[in-house]
Amino acid sequence: MSALFLVSVIGEDKPGTLNNLADLTHSYQGTWLSSRVVNLDGQLACIFKVQVPQKNNQALQQALQDLPDVQLSIRECKAAHLSRADAVSLVIDAEDRPGLINDITRLLMGHGVSVNKLECHRMSVPDAGENVFTAELDLMIPDSENTLNIIAEIEGLQEQMVVNQTA
């Protein structure tokens, strides 16, 4: 029998940090089932789902908690909530303004949309005298919702906002 849990890690991105996490998991016969890793300004943020033999579960979790120089959190996996949804990828381009991400996520929440990935970038455009906002989103839109209507609502949050659905 296996145990499943999620690990989130934040810390300075030093050579070998990610490999140390993987080696430690492997040493307890654990496997990363899925993971996301981001390096942002020299900081590593990682979340991964671990499957490990039940007999090694507590020992692995303790060994992970004992790692120095990282903030680490472990959450037991719960049964997945299954609902019918469509996977949709969007790219949003707009003039940046305070509260834009908040407005977008509130709109998505109102439609019951799950966000699998949200990656945002803000860039200064000196020639135009403004900041540009770009976001890439991977979403799960419930079958009960209309994707084109949600896109139109996002575009309606402000002038000069363009939302493109990608493959």
Secondary structure, DSSP 8 states (H G I E B T S, - for coil): -EEEEEEEEEEE--TTHHHHHHHHHHHTT-EEEEEEEEEETTEEEEEEEEEEEHHHHHHHHHHHHT-TTEEEEEEE--------EEEEEEEEEEE--TTHHHHHHHHHHHTT-EEEEEEEEEEEETTTTEEEEEEEEEEEEETTS-HHHHHHHHHTTSTT-EEEEE-
